[in-house]
Amino acid sequence: MKIIQKEYYQKNRKEILIYKKKIRESNPKLLNERSRKWRENNLEYVRRRDRELIKTERGKANHQRSCIKRRTKIKEIINTLTFKEWLDILKKYHFKCAYCGKEFDLFTIPERDHIIPISKGGNNIKENIIPACRNCNARKSNKIININQEEKEWGIKKVKVYINE
């Protein structure tokens, strides 16, 4: 049976690819949902595959393109955050991570976390920046946070707890 399928595919490859493309174009939401569910169910495999991909030339090129894409996006946003404003933000949060409360030191360096991520239209201004440790910033990813909301699905505590008001 496999041999017959393989022969059929080889003979009709162009038509099959055109048919599959039409299906993808006509049902993008359905396919995105299926893809998302598959990734959730095979998370360990996906992570292992991604770790292996980044070691290849293709993976390195993809990573470089994504970095360039982010830098280009940064150039197009409002970028008024100064070093003094960043220090003021750190003082406001008592030099602690806004999410977990971990104190910054030589080993835990603060990162600028955007409340509304740059990828979702956020700007690099003091009202949109909070300090975060590397772990919390990576866990948040590009989600938009609601400062007044208690706990998010990814397990980060209420941000307002660490603000000196």
Short mmCIF file of the C-alpha atoms (twelve columns), coordinates in Angstrom:
data_MODEL
# 
_entry.id   MODEL 
# 
loop_
_atom_site.group_PDB 
_atom_site.id 
_atom_site.type_symbol 
_atom_site.label_atom_id 
_atom_site.label_alt_id 
_atom_site.label_comp_id 
_atom_site.label_asym_id 
_atom_site.label_seq_id 
_atom_site.Cartn_x 
_atom_site.Cartn_y 
_atom_site.Cartn_z 
_atom_site.pdbx_PDB_model_num 
ATOM 1   C CA . MET A 1   0.000  0.000  0.000   1 
ATOM 2   C CA . LYS A 2   2.829  2.434  0.879   1 
ATOM 3   C CA . ILE A 3   4.476  1.854  -2.504  1 
ATOM 4   C CA . ILE A 4   1.254  2.709  -4.349  1 
ATOM 5   C CA . GLN A 5   0.827  5.899  -2.273  1 
ATOM 6   C CA . LYS A 6   4.424  6.906  -2.937  1 
ATOM 7   C CA . GLU A 7   4.039  6.361  -6.685  1 
ATOM 8   C CA . TYR A 8   0.772  8.329  -6.733  1 
ATOM 9   C CA . TYR A 9   2.399  11.203 -4.853  1 
ATOM 10  C CA . GLN A 10  5.374  11.291 -7.217  1 
ATOM 11  C CA . LYS A 11  3.112  11.364 -10.286 1 
ATOM 12  C CA . ASN A 12  0.704  13.993 -8.913  1 
ATOM 13  C CA . ARG A 13  3.031  16.006 -6.693  1 
ATOM 14  C CA . LYS A 14  2.252  19.445 -8.190  1 
ATOM 15  C CA . GLU A 15  -1.526 18.967 -8.001  1 
ATOM 16  C CA . ILE A 16  -1.314 17.685 -4.420  1 
ATOM 17  C CA . LEU A 17  0.795  20.668 -3.327  1 
ATOM 18  C CA . ILE A 18  -1.600 23.123 -5.011  1 
ATOM 19  C CA . TYR A 19  -4.566 21.418 -3.315  1 
ATOM 20  C CA . LYS A 20  -2.868 21.561 0.117   1 
ATOM 21  C CA . LYS A 21  -2.005 25.234 -0.397  1 
ATOM 22  C CA . LYS A 22  -5.661 26.042 -1.183  1 
ATOM 23  C CA . ILE A 23  -6.751 24.273 2.014   1 
ATOM 24  C CA . ARG A 24  -4.187 26.221 4.094   1 
ATOM 25  C CA . GLU A 25  -5.278 29.527 2.577   1 
ATOM 26  C CA . SER A 26  -8.997 28.876 3.043   1 
ATOM 27  C CA . ASN A 27  -8.737 27.658 6.693   1 
ATOM 28  C CA . PRO A 28  -5.934 29.620 8.407   1 
ATOM 29  C CA . LYS A 29  -7.629 29.805 11.834  1 
ATOM 30  C CA . LEU A 30  -8.362 26.078 11.905  1 
ATOM 31  C CA . LEU A 31  -4.804 25.192 10.939  1 
ATOM 32  C CA . ASN A 32  -3.328 27.665 13.447  1 
ATOM 33  C CA . GLU A 33  -5.474 26.150 16.206  1 
ATOM 34  C CA . ARG A 34  -4.429 22.611 15.237  1 
ATOM 35  C CA . SER A 35  -0.788 23.658 15.142  1 
ATOM 36  C CA . ARG A 36  -1.035 25.356 18.552  1 
ATOM 37  C CA . LYS A 37  -2.674 22.285 20.121  1 
ATOM 38  C CA . TRP A 38  -0.067 19.970 18.612  1 
ATOM 39  C CA . ARG A 39  2.754  22.160 19.987  1 
ATOM 40  C CA . GLU A 40  1.145  22.124 23.449  1 
ATOM 41  C CA . ASN A 41  0.797  18.337 23.379  1 
ATOM 42  C CA . ASN A 42  4.366  17.809 22.101  1 
ATOM 43  C CA . LEU A 43  6.130  20.556 24.038  1 
ATOM 44  C CA . GLU A 44  9.165  18.472 25.005  1 
ATOM 45  C CA . TYR A 45  9.729  17.384 21.404  1 
ATOM 46  C CA . VAL A 46  9.326  20.970 20.148  1 
ATOM 47  C CA . ARG A 47  11.854 22.294 22.680  1 
ATOM 48  C CA . ARG A 48  14.370 19.567 21.840  1 
ATOM 49  C CA . ARG A 49  13.923 20.191 18.105  1 
ATOM 50  C CA . ASP A 50  14.354 23.958 18.583  1 
ATOM 51  C CA . ARG A 51  17.533 23.455 20.639  1 
ATOM 52  C CA . GLU A 52  18.947 21.244 17.883  1 
ATOM 53  C CA . LEU A 53  17.847 23.643 15.126  1 
ATOM 54  C CA . ILE A 54  19.637 26.646 16.660  1 
ATOM 55  C CA . LYS A 55  22.934 24.718 16.375  1 
ATOM 56  C CA . THR A 56  22.586 24.326 12.600  1 
ATOM 57  C CA . GLU A 57  23.451 26.947 9.985   1 
ATOM 58  C CA . ARG A 58  19.774 27.264 9.087   1 
ATOM 59  C CA . GLY A 59  18.839 27.794 12.741  1 
ATOM 60  C CA . LYS A 60  21.566 30.393 13.215  1 
ATOM 61  C CA . ALA A 61  20.364 32.238 10.110  1 
ATOM 62  C CA . ASN A 62  16.755 32.176 11.365  1 
ATOM 63  C CA . HIS A 63  17.860 33.528 14.751  1 
ATOM 64  C CA . GLN A 64  19.870 36.293 13.102  1 
ATOM 65  C CA . ARG A 65  16.886 37.267 10.923  1 
ATOM 66  C CA . SER A 66  14.603 37.458 13.959  1 
ATOM 67  C CA . CYS A 67  17.130 39.690 15.772  1 
ATOM 68  C CA . ILE A 68  17.342 41.982 12.755  1 
ATOM 69  C CA . LYS A 69  13.555 42.074 12.517  1 
ATOM 70  C CA . ARG A 70  13.327 43.127 16.187  1 
ATOM 71  C CA . ARG A 71  16.004 45.818 15.765  1 
ATOM 72  C CA . THR A 72  14.131 47.175 12.742  1 
ATOM 73  C CA . LYS A 73  10.908 47.239 14.722  1 
ATOM 74  C CA . ILE A 74  12.660 49.069 17.584  1 
ATOM 75  C CA . LYS A 75  13.776 51.778 15.151  1 
ATOM 76  C CA . GLU A 76  10.145 52.422 14.181  1 
ATOM 77  C CA . ILE A 77  8.817  52.900 17.736  1 
ATOM 78  C CA . ILE A 78  8.852  55.854 20.107  1 
ATOM 79  C CA . ASN A 79  12.134 55.472 21.948  1 
ATOM 80  C CA . THR A 80  12.436 58.184 24.623  1 
ATOM 81  C CA . LEU A 81  13.595 56.153 27.633  1 
ATOM 82  C CA . THR A 82  16.748 57.670 29.111  1 
ATOM 83  C CA . PHE A 83  19.263 56.104 31.486  1 
ATOM 84  C CA . LYS A 84  18.073 58.426 34.295  1 
ATOM 85  C CA . GLU A 85  14.459 57.321 33.747  1 
ATOM 86  C CA . TRP A 86  15.593 53.674 33.858  1 
ATOM 87  C CA . LEU A 87  17.335 54.325 37.192  1 
ATOM 88  C CA . ASP A 88  14.181 56.034 38.501  1 
ATOM 89  C CA . ILE A 89  12.144 52.963 37.507  1 
ATOM 90  C CA . LEU A 90  14.617 50.685 39.329  1 
ATOM 91  C CA . LYS A 91  14.389 52.894 42.444  1 
ATOM 92  C CA . LYS A 92  10.581 52.833 42.285  1 
ATOM 93  C CA . TYR A 93  10.710 49.032 42.395  1 
ATOM 94  C CA . HIS A 94  13.446 49.018 45.102  1 
ATOM 95  C CA . PHE A 95  15.933 47.373 42.696  1 
ATOM 96  C CA . LYS A 96  13.766 44.217 42.652  1 
ATOM 97  C CA . CYS A 97  12.066 42.211 39.943  1 
ATOM 98  C CA . ALA A 98  8.534  43.526 39.440  1 
ATOM 99  C CA . TYR A 99  7.195  39.967 39.174  1 
ATOM 100 C CA . CYS A 100 8.967  37.761 41.712  1 
ATOM 101 C CA . GLY A 101 10.557 40.396 43.966  1 
ATOM 102 C CA . LYS A 102 14.073 39.010 43.561  1 
ATOM 103 C CA . GLU A 103 16.707 41.617 44.411  1 
ATOM 104 C CA . PHE A 104 19.107 42.548 41.622  1 
ATOM 105 C CA . ASP A 105 22.839 41.962 42.145  1 
ATOM 106 C CA . LEU A 106 25.882 40.956 40.097  1 
ATOM 107 C CA . PHE A 107 24.300 37.633 39.138  1 
ATOM 108 C CA . THR A 108 20.707 38.822 38.705  1 
ATOM 109 C CA . ILE A 109 20.870 41.696 36.256  1 
ATOM 110 C CA . PRO A 110 17.693 43.740 35.644  1 
ATOM 111 C CA . GLU A 111 16.106 43.637 32.210  1 
ATOM 112 C CA . ARG A 112 13.726 46.163 30.728  1 
ATOM 113 C CA . ASP A 113 10.388 44.431 30.361  1 
ATOM 114 C CA . HIS A 114 7.761  46.106 28.197  1 
ATOM 115 C CA . ILE A 115 4.229  46.016 29.652  1 
ATOM 116 C CA . ILE A 116 2.919  46.204 26.082  1 
ATOM 117 C CA . PRO A 117 5.567  44.288 24.088  1 
ATOM 118 C CA . ILE A 118 7.289  45.953 21.150  1 
ATOM 119 C CA . SER A 119 6.004  43.104 18.966  1 
ATOM 120 C CA . LYS A 120 2.432  44.156 19.836  1 
ATOM 121 C CA . GLY A 121 2.868  47.891 19.281  1 
ATOM 122 C CA . GLY A 122 4.408  48.970 22.599  1 
ATOM 123 C CA . ASN A 123 6.935  51.774 22.828  1 
ATOM 124 C CA . ASN A 124 10.212 52.158 24.672  1 
ATOM 125 C CA . ILE A 125 8.958  54.825 27.103  1 
ATOM 126 C CA . LYS A 126 9.114  54.965 30.911  1 
ATOM 127 C CA . GLU A 127 5.360  54.304 31.295  1 
ATOM 128 C CA . ASN A 128 5.737  51.009 29.399  1 
ATOM 129 C CA . ILE A 129 8.855  49.643 31.168  1 
ATOM 130 C CA . ILE A 130 9.204  47.655 34.383  1 
ATOM 131 C CA . PRO A 131 12.289 45.864 35.726  1 
ATOM 132 C CA . ALA A 132 12.331 42.080 35.553  1 
ATOM 133 C CA . CYS A 133 14.857 39.332 36.167  1 
ATOM 134 C CA . ARG A 134 15.852 37.226 33.150  1 
ATOM 135 C CA . ASN A 135 13.725 34.277 34.251  1 
ATOM 136 C CA . CYS A 136 10.499 36.280 34.670  1 
ATOM 137 C CA . ASN A 137 11.062 38.301 31.503  1 
ATOM 138 C CA . ALA A 138 11.549 35.115 29.474  1 
ATOM 139 C CA . ARG A 139 8.486  33.498 31.073  1 
ATOM 140 C CA . LYS A 140 6.342  36.523 30.263  1 
ATOM 141 C CA . SER A 141 7.509  36.398 26.635  1 
ATOM 142 C CA . ASN A 142 5.425  38.775 24.491  1 
ATOM 143 C CA . LYS A 143 2.236  38.661 26.558  1 
ATOM 144 C CA . ILE A 144 0.523  41.920 27.454  1 
ATOM 145 C CA . ILE A 145 0.287  42.187 31.231  1 
ATOM 146 C CA . ASN A 146 -2.456 43.772 33.282  1 
ATOM 147 C CA . ILE A 147 -0.745 45.396 36.263  1 
ATOM 148 C CA . ASN A 148 -3.904 45.281 38.400  1 
ATOM 149 C CA . GLN A 149 -4.568 41.597 37.826  1 
ATOM 150 C CA . GLU A 150 -3.485 39.278 40.646  1 
ATOM 151 C CA . GLU A 151 -1.895 36.223 39.086  1 
ATOM 152 C CA . LYS A 152 -1.456 35.268 35.472  1 
ATOM 153 C CA . GLU A 153 -1.607 31.802 33.922  1 
ATOM 154 C CA . TRP A 154 2.198  31.676 33.725  1 
ATOM 155 C CA . GLY A 155 2.551  32.006 37.505  1 
ATOM 156 C CA . ILE A 156 3.894  35.528 37.934  1 
ATOM 157 C CA . LYS A 157 2.686  37.401 41.017  1 
ATOM 158 C CA . LYS A 158 0.940  40.751 41.140  1 
ATOM 159 C CA . VAL A 159 3.213  43.524 39.902  1 
ATOM 160 C CA . LYS A 160 1.848  46.317 42.135  1 
ATOM 161 C CA . VAL A 161 3.096  44.537 45.278  1 
ATOM 162 C CA . TYR A 162 6.634  45.770 44.624  1 
ATOM 163 C CA . ILE A 163 5.828  49.363 43.643  1 
ATOM 164 C CA . ASN A 164 6.581  52.062 46.216  1 
ATOM 165 C CA . GLU A 165 3.520  54.316 46.049  1 
# 
